[in-house]
Amino acid sequence: MILAIITGSTADQYVATTASRLAKQMKTELSLLYVIEVPRNYPIDMEVPIETEKGEKALSNIEEIVNRFKIKSKGEILQARFSGSAILSQSENIGADTIILAYSKKISNNLYDNVWEYVTEYSKCDVVMCSNID
């Protein structure tokens, strides 16, 4: 199983294409994940309609790319305090062999700003990072 992280950014097309090609080559399924980060001052299960709509739109756009590769895929939206821990938890829950996500050039001393850094450090499976070089 491959877990592809969708964020609603322009890098999503690179993540989806890379994940789809790899899933086709490995003859495995693809799980698409969009994480909504909920601030600590709100309940974790609070409905966030605007963010949910963004996630649904992002997943819908990516499913068009994935469908061209004719592989089995499933999209999901999760709410969490921090995307990095949600990604790792989901990867373990589905038994992912590989996580594919976008690399951000944004550098910060705050771990919570560096989702890709957190995922690569603590993941128990392979991690592939895609960079949008435009």
N, CA, C and O atoms as CSV, one atom per row, in Angstrom:
chain,resi,resn,atom,element,x,y,z
A,1,MET,N,N,0.854,-1.185,0.000
A,1,MET,CA,C,0.000,0.000,0.000
A,1,MET,C,C,0.891,1.236,0.000
A,1,MET,O,O,1.901,1.298,0.701
A,2,ILE,N,N,0.494,2.208,-0.798
A,2,ILE,CA,C,1.200,3.487,-0.859
A,2,ILE,C,C,0.282,4.562,-0.307
A,2,ILE,O,O,-0.899,4.615,-0.649
A,3,LEU,N,N,0.826,5.418,0.545
A,3,LEU,CA,C,0.084,6.533,1.118
A,3,LEU,C,C,0.609,7.823,0.506
A,3,LEU,O,O,1.778,8.165,0.685
A,4,ALA,N,N,-0.248,8.541,-0.217
A,4,ALA,CA,C,0.121,9.814,-0.843
A,4,ALA,C,C,-0.546,10.951,-0.081
A,4,ALA,O,O,-1.757,10.933,0.140
A,5,ILE,N,N,0.234,11.923,0.312
A,5,ILE,CA,C,-0.265,13.040,1.108
A,5,ILE,C,C,-0.632,14.199,0.182
A,5,ILE,O,O,0.204,14.722,-0.555
A,6,ILE,N,N,-1.899,14.579,0.244
A,6,ILE,CA,C,-2.443,15.639,-0.595
A,6,ILE,C,C,-2.657,16.870,0.289
A,6,ILE,O,O,-3.207,16.764,1.385
A,7,THR,N,N,-2.221,18.035,-0.192
A,7,THR,CA,C,-2.310,19.247,0.620
A,7,THR,C,C,-3.132,20.367,-0.013
A,7,THR,O,O,-3.408,21.381,0.628
A,8,GLY,N,N,-3.517,20.180,-1.261
A,8,GLY,CA,C,-4.228,21.239,-1.965
A,8,GLY,C,C,-3.285,22.217,-2.649
A,8,GLY,O,O,-3.724,23.253,-3.151
A,9,SER,N,N,-2.000,21.900,-2.674
A,9,SER,CA,C,-1.015,22.779,-3.307
A,9,SER,C,C,-0.741,22.319,-4.742
A,9,SER,O,O,-1.249,21.291,-5.190
A,10,THR,N,N,0.065,23.096,-5.439
A,10,THR,CA,C,0.418,22.734,-6.818
A,10,THR,C,C,1.303,21.486,-6.858
A,10,THR,O,O,1.393,20.823,-7.892
A,11,ALA,N,N,1.950,21.169,-5.748
A,11,ALA,CA,C,2.809,19.978,-5.701
A,11,ALA,C,C,1.992,18.686,-5.711
A,11,ALA,O,O,2.545,17.613,-5.948
A,12,ASP,N,N,0.696,18.772,-5.460
A,12,ASP,CA,C,-0.158,17.576,-5.421
A,12,ASP,C,C,-0.091,16.761,-6.709
A,12,ASP,O,O,-0.129,15.531,-6.667
A,13,GLN,N,N,0.007,17.433,-7.844
A,13,GLN,CA,C,0.048,16.693,-9.115
A,13,GLN,C,C,1.314,15.844,-9.209
A,13,GLN,O,O,1.281,14.747,-9.767
A,14,TYR,N,N,2.425,16.338,-8.673
A,14,TYR,CA,C,3.673,15.569,-8.666
A,14,TYR,C,C,3.575,14.378,-7.703
A,14,TYR,O,O,4.017,13.271,-8.011
A,15,VAL,N,N,2.991,14.634,-6.542
A,15,VAL,CA,C,2.796,13.568,-5.548
A,15,VAL,C,C,1.892,12.487,-6.133
A,15,VAL,O,O,2.203,11.300,-6.037
A,16,ALA,N,N,0.779,12.891,-6.736
A,16,ALA,CA,C,-0.186,11.925,-7.284
A,16,ALA,C,C,0.406,11.134,-8.447
A,16,ALA,O,O,0.202,9.923,-8.538
A,17,THR,N,N,1.122,11.795,-9.318
A,17,THR,CA,C,1.731,11.112,-10.465
A,17,THR,C,C,2.796,10.125,-10.002
A,17,THR,O,O,2.834,8.984,-10.464
A,18,THR,N,N,3.658,10.562,-9.092
A,18,THR,CA,C,4.701,9.680,-8.562
A,18,THR,C,C,4.084,8.488,-7.850
A,18,THR,O,O,4.504,7.350,-8.061
A,19,ALA,N,N,3.093,8.740,-7.012
A,19,ALA,CA,C,2.431,7.668,-6.260
A,19,ALA,C,C,1.720,6.699,-7.195
A,19,ALA,O,O,1.769,5.487,-6.985
A,20,SER,N,N,1.069,7.214,-8.210
A,20,SER,CA,C,0.339,6.364,-9.156
A,20,SER,C,C,1.284,5.481,-9.960
A,20,SER,O,O,1.026,4.293,-10.154
A,21,ARG,N,N,2.379,6.070,-10.426
A,21,ARG,CA,C,3.362,5.284,-11.191
A,21,ARG,C,C,3.961,4.179,-10.328
A,21,ARG,O,O,4.121,3.044,-10.777
A,22,LEU,N,N,4.284,4.518,-9.106
A,22,LEU,CA,C,4.872,3.542,-8.199
A,22,LEU,C,C,3.863,2.439,-7.841
A,22,LEU,O,O,4.215,1.260,-7.794
A,23,ALA,N,N,2.618,2.831,-7.591
A,23,ALA,CA,C,1.570,1.850,-7.269
A,23,ALA,C,C,1.334,0.907,-8.441
A,23,ALA,O,O,1.150,-0.295,-8.247
A,24,LYS,N,N,1.337,1.442,-9.644
A,24,LYS,CA,C,1.160,0.606,-10.829
A,24,LYS,C,C,2.327,-0.375,-10.971
A,24,LYS,O,O,2.121,-1.555,-11.251
A,25,GLN,N,N,3.541,0.116,-10.779
A,25,GLN,CA,C,4.728,-0.726,-10.898
A,25,GLN,C,C,4.756,-1.804,-9.813
A,25,GLN,O,O,5.135,-2.945,-10.077
A,26,MET,N,N,4.357,-1.443,-8.601
A,26,MET,CA,C,4.372,-2.383,-7.480
A,26,MET,C,C,3.113,-3.257,-7.422
A,26,MET,O,O,3.024,-4.192,-6.626
A,27,LYS,N,N,2.133,-2.925,-8.296
A,27,LYS,CA,C,0.854,-3.637,-8.319
A,27,LYS,C,C,0.202,-3.621,-6.936
A,27,LYS,O,O,-0.157,-4.657,-6.376
A,28,THR,N,N,0.065,-2.406,-6.411
A,28,THR,CA,C,-0.526,-2.219,-5.097
A,28,THR,C,C,-1.558,-1.101,-5.142
A,28,THR,O,O,-1.695,-0.410,-6.152
A,29,GLU,N,N,-2.275,-0.931,-4.055
A,29,GLU,CA,C,-3.295,0.106,-3.960
A,29,GLU,C,C,-2.686,1.417,-3.483
A,29,GLU,O,O,-1.582,1.462,-2.941
A,30,LEU,N,N,-3.448,2.480,-3.705
A,30,LEU,CA,C,-3.013,3.816,-3.346
A,30,LEU,C,C,-4.037,4.442,-2.408
A,30,LEU,O,O,-5.234,4.442,-2.692
A,31,SER,N,N,-3.560,4.966,-1.304
A,31,SER,CA,C,-4.401,5.680,-0.360
A,31,SER,C,C,-4.016,7.149,-0.406
A,31,SER,O,O,-2.845,7.490,-0.242
A,32,LEU,N,N,-4.987,8.017,-0.626
A,32,LEU,CA,C,-4.761,9.461,-0.678
A,32,LEU,C,C,-5.232,10.068,0.638
A,32,LEU,O,O,-6.345,9.787,1.083
A,33,LEU,N,N,-4.411,10.885,1.256
A,33,LEU,CA,C,-4.750,11.454,2.555
A,33,LEU,C,C,-4.617,12.970,2.545
A,33,LEU,O,O,-3.607,13.522,2.109
A,34,TYR,N,N,-5.661,13.626,3.035
A,34,TYR,CA,C,-5.662,15.076,3.232
A,34,TYR,C,C,-5.880,15.306,4.716
A,34,TYR,O,O,-6.862,14.819,5.277
A,35,VAL,N,N,-4.983,16.038,5.362
A,35,VAL,CA,C,-5.081,16.275,6.806
A,35,VAL,C,C,-5.474,17.722,7.075
A,35,VAL,O,O,-4.875,18.657,6.543
A,36,ILE,N,N,-6.494,17.884,7.911
A,36,ILE,CA,C,-6.909,19.204,8.375
A,36,ILE,C,C,-6.328,19.380,9.770
A,36,ILE,O,O,-6.647,18.613,10.679
A,37,GLU,N,N,-5.486,20.376,9.941
A,37,GLU,CA,C,-4.915,20.645,11.262
A,37,GLU,C,C,-5.877,21.539,12.049
A,37,GLU,O,O,-6.230,22.636,11.615
A,38,VAL,N,N,-6.287,21.044,13.209
A,38,VAL,CA,C,-7.218,21.765,14.081
A,38,VAL,C,C,-6.418,22.385,15.229
A,38,VAL,O,O,-5.723,21.670,15.952
A,39,PRO,N,N,-6.507,23.700,15.403
A,39,PRO,CA,C,-5.765,24.353,16.487
A,39,PRO,C,C,-6.158,23.787,17.861
A,39,PRO,O,O,-7.277,23.311,18.054
A,40,ARG,N,N,-5.230,23.848,18.789
A,40,ARG,CA,C,-5.437,23.283,20.128
A,40,ARG,C,C,-6.565,23.949,20.904
A,40,ARG,O,O,-7.120,23.342,21.819
A,41,ASN,N,N,-6.909,25.169,20.563
A,41,ASN,CA,C,-7.976,25.848,21.293
A,41,ASN,C,C,-9.374,25.461,20.805
A,41,ASN,O,O,-10.363,26.044,21.253
A,42,TYR,N,N,-9.471,24.492,19.899
A,42,TYR,CA,C,-10.754,23.978,19.415
A,42,TYR,C,C,-10.807,22.470,19.633
A,42,TYR,O,O,-9.769,21.808,19.659
A,43,PRO,N,N,-12.010,21.926,19.791
A,43,PRO,CA,C,-12.128,20.466,19.918
A,43,PRO,C,C,-11.633,19.786,18.634
A,43,PRO,O,O,-11.867,20.283,17.532
A,44,ILE,N,N,-10.961,18.665,18.785
A,44,ILE,CA,C,-10.374,17.963,17.635
A,44,ILE,C,C,-11.443,17.517,16.631
A,44,ILE,O,O,-11.176,17.446,15.431
A,45,ASP,N,N,-12.637,17.220,17.115
A,45,ASP,CA,C,-13.698,16.730,16.232
A,45,ASP,C,C,-14.633,17.838,15.748
A,45,ASP,O,O,-15.699,17.566,15.197
A,46,MET,N,N,-14.223,19.085,15.958
A,46,MET,CA,C,-15.022,20.221,15.506
A,46,MET,C,C,-15.141,20.212,13.983
A,46,MET,O,O,-14.161,19.983,13.275
A,47,GLU,N,N,-16.344,20.461,13.494
A,47,GLU,CA,C,-16.521,20.527,12.041
A,47,GLU,C,C,-15.874,21.800,11.506
A,47,GLU,O,O,-16.040,22.889,12.056
A,48,VAL,N,N,-15.134,21.626,10.421
A,48,VAL,CA,C,-14.453,22.746,9.778
A,48,VAL,C,C,-14.870,22.715,8.306
A,48,VAL,O,O,-14.115,22.249,7.453
A,49,PRO,N,N,-16.082,23.218,8.009
A,49,PRO,CA,C,-16.628,23.074,6.654
A,49,PRO,C,C,-15.755,23.625,5.535
A,49,PRO,O,O,-15.644,22.999,4.481
A,50,ILE,N,N,-15.137,24.773,5.740
A,50,ILE,CA,C,-14.316,25.365,4.681
A,50,ILE,C,C,-13.114,24.473,4.386
A,50,ILE,O,O,-12.793,24.228,3.223
A,51,GLU,N,N,-12.452,23.987,5.431
A,51,GLU,CA,C,-11.290,23.112,5.246
A,51,GLU,C,C,-11.695,21.756,4.665
A,51,GLU,O,O,-10.979,21.185,3.842
A,52,THR,N,N,-12.846,21.251,5.099
A,52,THR,CA,C,-13.341,19.980,4.568
A,52,THR,C,C,-13.625,20.109,3.078
A,52,THR,O,O,-13.316,19.210,2.296
A,53,GLU,N,N,-14.215,21.228,2.699
A,53,GLU,CA,C,-14.501,21.472,1.274
A,53,GLU,C,C,-13.205,21.554,0.462
A,53,GLU,O,O,-13.131,21.027,-0.648
A,54,LYS,N,N,-12.183,22.219,1.019
A,54,LYS,CA,C,-10.879,22.299,0.338
A,54,LYS,C,C,-10.293,20.898,0.158
A,54,LYS,O,O,-9.764,20.565,-0.902
A,55,GLY,N,N,-10.394,20.084,1.210
A,55,GLY,CA,C,-9.869,18.721,1.149
A,55,GLY,C,C,-10.592,17.880,0.113
A,55,GLY,O,O,-9.960,17.152,-0.653
A,56,GLU,N,N,-11.920,17.979,0.088
A,56,GLU,CA,C,-12.703,17.219,-0.886
A,56,GLU,C,C,-12.371,17.637,-2.308
A,56,GLU,O,O,-12.280,16.798,-3.203
A,57,LYS,N,N,-12.191,18.935,-2.513
A,57,LYS,CA,C,-11.837,19.434,-3.848
A,57,LYS,C,C,-10.445,18.942,-4.251
A,57,LYS,O,O,-10.242,18.505,-5.384
A,58,ALA,N,N,-9.484,19.015,-3.318
A,58,ALA,CA,C,-8.120,18.571,-3.611
A,58,ALA,C,C,-8.110,17.082,-3.953
A,58,ALA,O,O,-7.465,16.674,-4.919
A,59,LEU,N,N,-8.813,16.275,-3.174
A,59,LEU,CA,C,-8.857,14.832,-3.438
A,59,LEU,C,C,-9.537,14.532,-4.767
A,59,LEU,O,O,-9.098,13.654,-5.510
A,60,SER,N,N,-10.603,15.257,-5.065
A,60,SER,CA,C,-11.317,15.064,-6.326
A,60,SER,C,C,-10.404,15.368,-7.518
A,60,SER,O,O,-10.384,14.622,-8.497
A,61,ASN,N,N,-9.655,16.462,-7.429
A,61,ASN,CA,C,-8.729,16.829,-8.500
A,61,ASN,C,C,-7.660,15.762,-8.703
A,61,ASN,O,O,-7.291,15.451,-9.835
A,62,ILE,N,N,-7.170,15.211,-7.615
A,62,ILE,CA,C,-6.102,14.212,-7.685
A,62,ILE,C,C,-6.638,12.874,-8.175
A,62,ILE,O,O,-5.933,12.152,-8.879
A,63,GLU,N,N,-7.850,12.536,-7.822
A,63,GLU,CA,C,-8.430,11.271,-8.271
A,63,GLU,C,C,-8.507,11.208,-9.796
A,63,GLU,O,O,-8.452,10.120,-10.370
A,64,GLU,N,N,-8.634,12.352,-10.455
A,64,GLU,CA,C,-8.620,12.386,-11.914
A,64,GLU,C,C,-7.267,11.923,-12.448
A,64,GLU,O,O,-7.203,11.187,-13.433
A,65,ILE,N,N,-6.195,12.353,-11.802
A,65,ILE,CA,C,-4.847,11.936,-12.208
A,65,ILE,C,C,-4.675,10.445,-11.965
A,65,ILE,O,O,-4.207,9.714,-12.837
A,66,VAL,N,N,-5.055,10.003,-10.782
A,66,VAL,CA,C,-4.902,8.603,-10.395
A,66,VAL,C,C,-5.695,7.679,-11.326
A,66,VAL,O,O,-5.216,6.603,-11.684
A,67,ASN,N,N,-6.885,8.087,-11.712
A,67,ASN,CA,C,-7.735,7.261,-12.590
A,67,ASN,C,C,-7.079,6.987,-13.940
A,67,ASN,O,O,-7.337,5.953,-14.556
A,68,ARG,N,N,-6.236,7.902,-14.398
A,68,ARG,CA,C,-5.551,7.686,-15.678
A,68,ARG,C,C,-4.590,6.495,-15.627
A,68,ARG,O,O,-4.287,5.889,-16.654
A,69,PHE,N,N,-4.118,6.169,-14.430
A,69,PHE,CA,C,-3.187,5.056,-14.266
A,69,PHE,C,C,-3.900,3.721,-14.028
A,69,PHE,O,O,-3.267,2.666,-13.972
A,70,LYS,N,N,-5.220,3.787,-13.891
A,70,LYS,CA,C,-6.044,2.588,-13.707
A,70,LYS,C,C,-5.573,1.740,-12.525
A,70,LYS,O,O,-5.353,0.535,-12.646
A,71,ILE,N,N,-5.426,2.409,-11.382
A,71,ILE,CA,C,-5.087,1.694,-10.160
A,71,ILE,C,C,-6.181,1.932,-9.128
A,71,ILE,O,O,-6.926,2.909,-9.208
A,72,LYS,N,N,-6.266,1.048,-8.181
A,72,LYS,CA,C,-7.277,1.158,-7.137
A,72,LYS,C,C,-6.808,2.187,-6.106
A,72,LYS,O,O,-5.685,2.111,-5.607
A,73,SER,N,N,-7.687,3.155,-5.792
A,73,SER,CA,C,-7.317,4.180,-4.826
A,73,SER,C,C,-8.500,4.542,-3.940
A,73,SER,O,O,-9.659,4.294,-4.271
A,74,LYS,N,N,-8.165,5.134,-2.806
A,74,LYS,CA,C,-9.181,5.581,-1.863
A,74,LYS,C,C,-8.693,6.881,-1.244
A,74,LYS,O,O,-7.534,6.978,-0.841
A,75,GLY,N,N,-9.556,7.874,-1.164
A,75,GLY,CA,C,-9.201,9.156,-0.556
A,75,GLY,C,C,-9.834,9.301,0.809
A,75,GLY,O,O,-10.935,8.807,1.051
A,76,GLU,N,N,-9.130,9.982,1.703
A,76,GLU,CA,C,-9.634,10.166,3.057
A,76,GLU,C,C,-9.186,11.511,3.601
A,76,GLU,O,O,-8.095,11.993,3.296
A,77,ILE,N,N,-10.052,12.107,4.416
A,77,ILE,CA,C,-9.740,13.359,5.098
A,77,ILE,C,C,-9.709,13.065,6.594
A,77,ILE,O,O,-10.642,12.479,7.141
A,78,LEU,N,N,-8.621,13.480,7.250
A,78,LEU,CA,C,-8.489,13.316,8.695
A,78,LEU,C,C,-8.293,14.675,9.343
A,78,LEU,O,O,-7.727,15.587,8.740
A,79,GLN,N,N,-8.761,14.803,10.569
A,79,GLN,CA,C,-8.497,15.996,11.366
A,79,GLN,C,C,-7.512,15.623,12.450
A,79,GLN,O,O,-7.632,14.568,13.073
A,80,ALA,N,N,-6.537,16.487,12.676
A,80,ALA,CA,C,-5.506,16.215,13.671
A,80,ALA,C,C,-4.916,17.529,14.174
A,80,ALA,O,O,-5.125,18.588,13.581
A,81,ARG,N,N,-4.187,17.442,15.261
A,81,ARG,CA,C,-3.482,18.616,15.790
A,81,ARG,C,C,-2.233,18.908,14.966
A,81,ARG,O,O,-1.859,20.064,14.773
A,82,PHE,N,N,-1.593,17.841,14.482
A,82,PHE,CA,C,-0.356,17.973,13.718
A,82,PHE,C,C,-0.371,16.966,12.579
A,82,PHE,O,O,-0.575,15.773,12.804
A,83,SER,N,N,-0.158,17.436,11.367
A,83,SER,CA,C,-0.207,16.574,10.186
A,83,SER,C,C,0.796,15.428,10.252
A,83,SER,O,O,0.479,14.304,9.866
A,84,GLY,N,N,1.999,15.703,10.737
A,84,GLY,CA,C,3.040,14.687,10.763
A,84,GLY,C,C,2.635,13.438,11.526
A,84,GLY,O,O,2.801,12.328,11.020
A,85,SER,N,N,2.110,13.595,12.722
A,85,SER,CA,C,1.706,12.431,13.514
A,85,SER,C,C,0.489,11.743,12.898
A,85,SER,O,O,0.366,10.522,12.983
A,86,ALA,N,N,-0.403,12.504,12.284
A,86,ALA,CA,C,-1.575,11.908,11.619
A,86,ALA,C,C,-1.139,11.063,10.423
A,86,ALA,O,O,-1.699,9.993,10.182
A,87,ILE,N,N,-0.150,11.535,9.680
A,87,ILE,CA,C,0.362,10.804,8.522
A,87,ILE,C,C,0.986,9.485,8.974
A,87,ILE,O,O,0.717,8.436,8.388
A,88,LEU,N,N,1.817,9.537,10.012
A,88,LEU,CA,C,2.460,8.318,10.502
A,88,LEU,C,C,1.449,7.335,11.071
A,88,LEU,O,O,1.561,6.129,10.853
A,89,SER,N,N,0.477,7.837,11.787
A,89,SER,CA,C,-0.569,6.972,12.339
A,89,SER,C,C,-1.355,6.290,11.225
A,89,SER,O,O,-1.617,5.089,11.287
A,90,GLN,N,N,-1.728,7.056,10.212
A,90,GLN,CA,C,-2.477,6.502,9.086
A,90,GLN,C,C,-1.630,5.484,8.323
A,90,GLN,O,O,-2.143,4.454,7.885
A,91,SER,N,N,-0.346,5.767,8.163
A,91,SER,CA,C,0.516,4.829,7.435
A,91,SER,C,C,0.584,3.492,8.171
A,91,SER,O,O,0.576,2.437,7.536
A,92,GLU,N,N,0.649,3.525,9.480
A,92,GLU,CA,C,0.660,2.288,10.265
A,92,GLU,C,C,-0.690,1.586,10.215
A,92,GLU,O,O,-0.754,0.361,10.110
A,93,ASN,N,N,-1.772,2.364,10.289
A,93,ASN,CA,C,-3.129,1.783,10.256
A,93,ASN,C,C,-3.404,1.018,8.968
A,93,ASN,O,O,-4.061,-0.023,8.990
A,94,ILE,N,N,-2.907,1.526,7.852
A,94,ILE,CA,C,-3.192,0.875,6.562
A,94,ILE,C,C,-2.069,-0.059,6.124
A,94,ILE,O,O,-2.175,-0.721,5.092
A,95,GLY,N,N,-1.005,-0.112,6.901
A,95,GLY,CA,C,0.128,-0.969,6.537
A,95,GLY,C,C,0.863,-0.477,5.310
A,95,GLY,O,O,1.221,-1.262,4.432
A,96,ALA,N,N,1.087,0.837,5.251
A,96,ALA,CA,C,1.763,1.425,4.083
A,96,ALA,C,C,3.215,0.966,3.997
A,96,ALA,O,O,3.923,0.888,5.001
A,97,ASP,N,N,3.638,0.664,2.774
A,97,ASP,CA,C,5.035,0.340,2.496
A,97,ASP,C,C,5.820,1.610,2.187
A,97,ASP,O,O,7.028,1.683,2.409
A,98,THR,N,N,5.098,2.620,1.662
A,98,THR,CA,C,5.737,3.855,1.215
A,98,THR,C,C,4.797,5.032,1.463
A,98,THR,O,O,3.586,4.929,1.270
A,99,ILE,N,N,5.373,6.141,1.891
A,99,ILE,CA,C,4.647,7.409,2.019
A,99,ILE,C,C,5.244,8.360,0.984
A,99,ILE,O,O,6.463,8.472,0.853
A,100,ILE,N,N,4.374,9.031,0.263
A,100,ILE,CA,C,4.838,10.005,-0.732
A,100,ILE,C,C,4.235,11.357,-0.371
A,100,ILE,O,O,3.020,11.487,-0.223
A,101,LEU,N,N,5.100,12.365,-0.231
A,101,LEU,CA,C,4.623,13.689,0.119
A,101,LEU,C,C,5.493,14.747,-0.540
A,101,LEU,O,O,6.568,14.452,-1.064
A,102,ALA,N,N,5.011,15.983,-0.506
A,102,ALA,CA,C,5.733,17.098,-1.113
A,102,ALA,C,C,6.794,17.608,-0.157
A,102,ALA,O,O,6.575,17.697,1.051
A,103,TYR,N,N,7.937,17.936,-0.712
A,103,TYR,CA,C,9.032,18.535,0.039
A,103,TYR,C,C,8.850,20.037,0.026
A,103,TYR,O,O,8.619,20.637,-1.024
A,104,SER,N,N,8.955,20.640,1.193
A,104,SER,CA,C,8.843,22.088,1.291
A,104,SER,C,C,10.208,22.677,1.608
A,104,SER,O,O,10.926,22.161,2.465
A,105,LYS,N,N,10.565,23.742,0.928
A,105,LYS,CA,C,11.857,24.389,1.171
A,105,LYS,C,C,11.806,25.298,2.389
A,105,LYS,O,O,12.824,25.854,2.802
A,106,LYS,N,N,10.623,25.444,2.957
A,106,LYS,CA,C,10.464,26.295,4.144
A,106,LYS,C,C,11.243,25.672,5.307
A,106,LYS,O,O,10.995,24.524,5.678
A,107,ILE,N,N,12.155,26.407,5.863
A,107,ILE,CA,C,12.966,25.917,6.973
A,107,ILE,C,C,12.551,26.663,8.237
A,107,ILE,O,O,12.371,27.881,8.234
A,108,SER,N,N,12.405,25.897,9.317
A,108,SER,CA,C,12.000,26.483,10.585
A,108,SER,C,C,12.601,25.673,11.718
A,108,SER,O,O,12.893,24.489,11.550
A,109,ASN,N,N,12.784,26.285,12.843
A,109,ASN,CA,C,13.257,25.569,14.025
A,109,ASN,C,C,12.110,24.886,14.751
A,109,ASN,O,O,12.341,24.087,15.658
A,110,ASN,N,N,10.884,25.189,14.366
A,110,ASN,CA,C,9.712,24.590,14.996
A,110,ASN,C,C,9.373,23.294,14.269
A,110,ASN,O,O,9.042,23.311,13.084
A,111,LEU,N,N,9.453,22.181,14.973
A,111,LEU,CA,C,9.196,20.869,14.387
A,111,LEU,C,C,7.832,20.826,13.700
A,111,LEU,O,O,7.673,20.171,12.670
A,112,TYR,N,N,6.851,21.525,14.272
A,112,TYR,CA,C,5.509,21.451,13.732
A,112,TYR,C,C,5.350,22.162,12.393
A,112,TYR,O,O,4.322,22.008,11.734
A,113,ASP,N,N,6.343,22.934,11.984
A,113,ASP,CA,C,6.319,23.567,10.662
A,113,ASP,C,C,6.916,22.653,9.597
A,113,ASP,O,O,6.724,22.883,8.403
A,114,ASN,N,N,7.634,21.626,10.021
A,114,ASN,CA,C,8.347,20.766,9.094
A,114,ASN,C,C,7.755,19.360,9.072
A,114,ASN,O,O,8.354,18.413,9.583
A,115,VAL,N,N,6.597,19.241,8.485
A,115,VAL,CA,C,5.911,17.952,8.426
A,115,VAL,C,C,6.784,16.921,7.731
A,115,VAL,O,O,6.930,15.801,8.222
A,116,TRP,N,N,7.367,17.284,6.591
A,116,TRP,CA,C,8.189,16.326,5.839
A,116,TRP,C,C,9.381,15.859,6.653
A,116,TRP,O,O,9.776,14.696,6.563
A,117,GLU,N,N,9.963,16.760,7.454
A,117,GLU,CA,C,11.107,16.392,8.278
A,117,GLU,C,C,10.684,15.404,9.378
A,117,GLU,O,O,11.387,14.431,9.651
A,118,TYR,N,N,9.551,15.663,9.992
A,118,TYR,CA,C,9.017,14.786,11.039
A,118,TYR,C,C,8.717,13.402,10.471
A,118,TYR,O,O,9.071,12.389,11.074
A,119,VAL,N,N,8.070,13.360,9.321
A,119,VAL,CA,C,7.699,12.087,8.701
A,119,VAL,C,C,8.942,11.284,8.327
A,119,VAL,O,O,9.000,10.083,8.590
A,120,THR,N,N,9.923,11.921,7.726
A,120,THR,CA,C,11.127,11.171,7.336
A,120,THR,C,C,11.896,10.675,8.553
A,120,THR,O,O,12.515,9.612,8.504
A,121,GLU,N,N,11.863,11.426,9.631
A,121,GLU,CA,C,12.603,11.012,10.824
A,121,GLU,C,C,11.942,9.843,11.554
A,121,GLU,O,O,12.635,8.949,12.040
A,122,TYR,N,N,10.612,9.839,11.636
A,122,TYR,CA,C,9.923,8.860,12.477
A,122,TYR,C,C,9.167,7.768,11.733
A,122,TYR,O,O,8.587,6.889,12.371
A,123,SER,N,N,9.155,7.798,10.421
A,123,SER,CA,C,8.427,6.795,9.653
A,123,SER,C,C,9.073,5.418,9.765
A,123,SER,O,O,10.296,5.288,9.811
A,124,LYS,N,N,8.223,4.397,9.809
A,124,LYS,CA,C,8.703,3.012,9.846
A,124,LYS,C,C,8.723,2.397,8.448
A,124,LYS,O,O,9.053,1.223,8.279
A,125,CYS,N,N,8.364,3.211,7.443
A,125,CYS,CA,C,8.388,2.717,6.065
A,125,CYS,C,C,9.172,3.702,5.203
A,125,CYS,O,O,9.639,4.734,5.684
A,126,ASP,N,N,9.308,3.366,3.925
A,126,ASP,CA,C,10.019,4.247,2.999
A,126,ASP,C,C,9.248,5.548,2.808
A,126,ASP,O,O,8.018,5.570,2.859
A,127,VAL,N,N,9.989,6.628,2.589
A,127,VAL,CA,C,9.381,7.926,2.335
A,127,VAL,C,C,9.986,8.494,1.050
A,127,VAL,O,O,11.205,8.526,0.881
A,128,VAL,N,N,9.114,8.937,0.155
A,128,VAL,CA,C,9.537,9.566,-1.101
A,128,VAL,C,C,9.023,11.008,-1.048
A,128,VAL,O,O,7.847,11.250,-0.777
A,129,MET,N,N,9.927,11.962,-1.313
A,129,MET,CA,C,9.521,13.360,-1.322
A,129,MET,C,C,9.581,13.899,-2.736
A,129,MET,O,O,10.550,13.679,-3.462
A,130,CYS,N,N,8.531,14.606,-3.115
A,130,CYS,CA,C,8.448,15.226,-4.433
A,130,CYS,C,C,8.629,16.728,-4.264
A,130,CYS,O,O,8.104,17.329,-3.326
A,131,SER,N,N,9.372,17.319,-5.176
A,131,SER,CA,C,9.599,18.760,-5.121
A,131,SER,C,C,9.075,19.395,-6.402
A,131,SER,O,O,9.353,18.927,-7.507
A,132,ASN,N,N,8.326,20.450,-6.233
A,132,ASN,CA,C,7.809,21.216,-7.363
A,132,ASN,C,C,8.836,22.279,-7.696
A,132,ASN,O,O,8.928,23.295,-7.007
A,133,ILE,N,N,9.595,22.058,-8.727
A,133,ILE,CA,C,10.654,22.988,-9.102
A,133,ILE,C,C,10.176,23.841,-10.270
A,133,ILE,O,O,10.418,23.525,-11.435
A,134,ASP,N,N,9.504,24.906,-9.938
A,134,ASP,CA,C,9.006,25.841,-10.956
A,134,ASP,C,C,9.662,27.169,-10.799
A,134,ASP,O,O,9.377,28.092,-11.562
